[in-house]
Amino acid sequence: QVQLVESGGGLVQPGGSLRLSCTASGIIFSINAMGWYRRAPGKQRELVARITGDGMTNYADSVKARFTISRDNAKNTVYLQMNSLKPEDTAVYYCNADLMTPTLTTSWGQGTQVTVSS
């Protein structure tokens, strides 16, 4: 069984930074795209950033130039570096991965809370 475990959330002041990590474990043949989504209170879940197996990235317009997604394939880990955080970035952040196990499986992490407040 595949498991995605996130870490790195917390409380930060506006303008601050946080780095989220998500590691996939279990029987994994390969990992295709990995990404981060978020759900703010009262809103639908939205894509934050996504990275393909060969490193192509895409970002939500609201986080471009502030957030950076990266991955370490040797560690089955994806990162989200979040800079210049704003109160509107407050949300539960979820990791997502498309995995070959050996069938194609989409897995989600349990979520990590990010709160941006003074």
C-alpha atoms as a printed R data frame, in Angstrom:
    type eleno elety resid chain resno       x      y       z
1   ATOM     1    CA   GLN     A     1   0.000  0.000   0.000
2   ATOM     2    CA   VAL     A     2   1.315  3.415  -0.973
3   ATOM     3    CA   GLN     A     3   1.409  6.214   1.544
4   ATOM     4    CA   LEU     A     4   2.153  9.919   1.110
5   ATOM     5    CA   VAL     A     5   3.294 11.721   4.250
6   ATOM     6    CA   GLU     A     6   3.518 15.513   4.363
7   ATOM     7    CA   SER     A     7   5.442 17.678   6.786
8   ATOM     8    CA   GLY     A     8   6.502 21.275   7.227
9   ATOM     9    CA   GLY     A     9   3.240 23.117   7.819
10  ATOM    10    CA   GLY     A    10   2.698 25.560  10.639
11  ATOM    11    CA   LEU     A    11   2.037 29.137  11.637
12  ATOM    12    CA   VAL     A    12   4.010 31.914   9.964
13  ATOM    13    CA   GLN     A    13   3.732 35.688   9.793
14  ATOM    14    CA   PRO     A    14   2.891 37.462   6.533
15  ATOM    15    CA   GLY     A    15   5.994 37.764   4.411
16  ATOM    16    CA   GLY     A    16   7.520 34.661   5.948
17  ATOM    17    CA   SER     A    17   8.526 31.352   4.423
18  ATOM    18    CA   LEU     A    18   7.757 27.682   4.877
19  ATOM    19    CA   ARG     A    19   8.949 24.531   3.146
20  ATOM    20    CA   LEU     A    20   6.601 21.588   2.755
21  ATOM    21    CA   SER     A    21   7.827 18.064   2.102
22  ATOM    22    CA   CYS     A    22   5.975 14.969   0.972
23  ATOM    23    CA   THR     A    23   7.477 11.492   0.786
24  ATOM    24    CA   ALA     A    24   5.925  8.499  -0.913
25  ATOM    25    CA   SER     A    25   6.493  5.046   0.552
26  ATOM    26    CA   GLY     A    26   5.359  1.521  -0.205
27  ATOM    27    CA   ILE     A    27   5.637 -0.647  -3.287
28  ATOM    28    CA   ILE     A    28   6.331  1.945  -5.997
29  ATOM    29    CA   PHE     A    29   7.621  1.126  -9.456
30  ATOM    30    CA   SER     A    30   7.865  4.729 -10.561
31  ATOM    31    CA   ILE     A    31   6.353  8.140  -9.897
32  ATOM    32    CA   ASN     A    32   4.985 10.293 -12.661
33  ATOM    33    CA   ALA     A    33   3.689 13.741 -11.760
34  ATOM    34    CA   MET     A    34   3.644 15.021  -8.187
35  ATOM    35    CA   GLY     A    35   1.868 18.077  -6.953
36  ATOM    36    CA   TRP     A    36   0.508 20.238  -4.189
37  ATOM    37    CA   TYR     A    37  -3.105 21.278  -3.780
38  ATOM    38    CA   ARG     A    38  -4.764 23.341  -1.089
39  ATOM    39    CA   ARG     A    39  -8.181 23.877   0.396
40  ATOM    40    CA   ALA     A    40  -8.897 27.128   2.189
41  ATOM    41    CA   PRO     A    41 -11.847 27.450   4.584
42  ATOM    42    CA   GLY     A    42 -15.090 27.690   2.631
43  ATOM    43    CA   LYS     A    43 -13.389 27.136  -0.719
44  ATOM    44    CA   GLN     A    44 -12.847 24.248  -3.103
45  ATOM    45    CA   ARG     A    45  -9.550 22.439  -3.379
46  ATOM    46    CA   GLU     A    46  -7.263 24.057  -5.942
47  ATOM    47    CA   LEU     A    47  -4.005 23.208  -7.640
48  ATOM    48    CA   VAL     A    48  -1.015 25.064  -6.230
49  ATOM    49    CA   ALA     A    49   1.860 23.554  -8.212
50  ATOM    50    CA   ARG     A    50   2.683 20.409 -10.114
51  ATOM    51    CA   ILE     A    51   5.895 18.828 -11.411
52  ATOM    52    CA   THR     A    52   6.240 16.046 -13.973
53  ATOM    53    CA   GLY     A    53   8.681 13.175 -13.856
54  ATOM    54    CA   ASP     A    54  11.107 15.051 -16.089
55  ATOM    55    CA   GLY     A    55  10.873 18.285 -14.107
56  ATOM    56    CA   MET     A    56   8.311 20.342 -16.011
57  ATOM    57    CA   THR     A    57   6.402 22.595 -13.629
58  ATOM    58    CA   ASN     A    58   3.213 24.593 -13.582
59  ATOM    59    CA   TYR     A    59   1.825 26.918 -10.931
60  ATOM    60    CA   ALA     A    60  -1.390 28.610  -9.981
61  ATOM    61    CA   ASP     A    61  -1.255 32.278 -10.986
62  ATOM    62    CA   SER     A    62  -1.712 33.302  -7.342
63  ATOM    63    CA   VAL     A    63   1.583 31.682  -6.277
64  ATOM    64    CA   LYS     A    64   3.825 32.275  -9.291
65  ATOM    65    CA   ALA     A    65   7.144 33.920  -8.384
66  ATOM    66    CA   ARG     A    66   6.542 33.142  -4.690
67  ATOM    67    CA   PHE     A    67   6.363 29.335  -4.548
68  ATOM    68    CA   THR     A    68   8.769 26.781  -6.014
69  ATOM    69    CA   ILE     A    69   8.061 23.085  -6.456
70  ATOM    70    CA   SER     A    70  10.888 20.582  -6.735
71  ATOM    71    CA   ARG     A    71  11.429 16.859  -6.339
72  ATOM    72    CA   ASP     A    72  14.093 14.368  -5.352
73  ATOM    73    CA   ASN     A    73  13.379 11.201  -7.326
74  ATOM    74    CA   ALA     A    74  15.905  9.166  -5.338
75  ATOM    75    CA   LYS     A    75  13.937  9.927  -2.170
76  ATOM    76    CA   ASN     A    76  10.432  9.786  -3.717
77  ATOM    77    CA   THR     A    77   9.952 13.251  -2.268
78  ATOM    78    CA   VAL     A    78   8.392 16.462  -3.524
79  ATOM    79    CA   TYR     A    79   8.952 19.864  -1.924
80  ATOM    80    CA   LEU     A    80   7.117 23.168  -1.954
81  ATOM    81    CA   GLN     A    81   9.149 26.215  -0.986
82  ATOM    82    CA   MET     A    82   6.745 28.999  -0.092
83  ATOM    83    CA   ASN     A    83   8.085 32.548   0.197
84  ATOM    84    CA   SER     A    84   6.413 35.912   0.734
85  ATOM    85    CA   LEU     A    85   3.454 34.179   2.302
86  ATOM    86    CA   LYS     A    86   0.153 36.031   2.487
87  ATOM    87    CA   PRO     A    87  -2.891 35.499   4.728
88  ATOM    88    CA   GLU     A    88  -4.785 34.227   1.684
89  ATOM    89    CA   ASP     A    89  -2.310 31.332   1.456
90  ATOM    90    CA   THR     A    90  -3.833 29.947   4.661
91  ATOM    91    CA   ALA     A    91  -5.177 26.479   3.854
92  ATOM    92    CA   VAL     A    92  -4.696 22.776   4.312
93  ATOM    93    CA   TYR     A    93  -2.074 21.697   1.786
94  ATOM    94    CA   TYR     A    94  -2.293 18.238   0.240
95  ATOM    95    CA   CYS     A    95   0.353 16.279  -1.590
96  ATOM    96    CA   ASN     A    96  -0.647 14.288  -4.668
97  ATOM    97    CA   ALA     A    97   1.225 11.776  -6.793
98  ATOM    98    CA   ASP     A    98   0.550  9.629  -9.849
99  ATOM    99    CA   LEU     A    99   2.305  6.346  -9.134
100 ATOM   100    CA   MET     A   100   2.959  3.082 -10.920
101 ATOM   101    CA   THR     A   101   2.384  0.319  -8.343
102 ATOM   102    CA   PRO     A   102   2.564 -1.319 -10.976
103 ATOM   103    CA   THR     A   103  -0.854 -0.069 -12.094
104 ATOM   104    CA   LEU     A   104  -1.380  3.682 -12.359
105 ATOM   105    CA   THR     A   105  -2.601  4.976  -8.995
106 ATOM   106    CA   THR     A   106  -3.309  8.478  -7.786
107 ATOM   107    CA   SER     A   107  -2.550  8.922  -4.104
108 ATOM   108    CA   TRP     A   108  -3.130 11.765  -1.669
109 ATOM   109    CA   GLY     A   109  -1.497 12.741   1.581
110 ATOM   110    CA   GLN     A   110  -3.424 13.499   4.753
111 ATOM   111    CA   GLY     A   111  -2.827 17.242   4.509
112 ATOM   112    CA   THR     A   112  -0.803 19.741   6.492
113 ATOM   113    CA   GLN     A   113  -2.116 23.035   7.849
114 ATOM   114    CA   VAL     A   114  -0.468 26.290   6.788
115 ATOM   115    CA   THR     A   115  -1.621 29.405   8.631
116 ATOM   116    CA   VAL     A   116  -0.360 32.855   7.686
117 ATOM   117    CA   SER     A   117  -1.247 35.364  10.354
118 ATOM   118    CA   SER     A   118   0.275 38.122  12.450
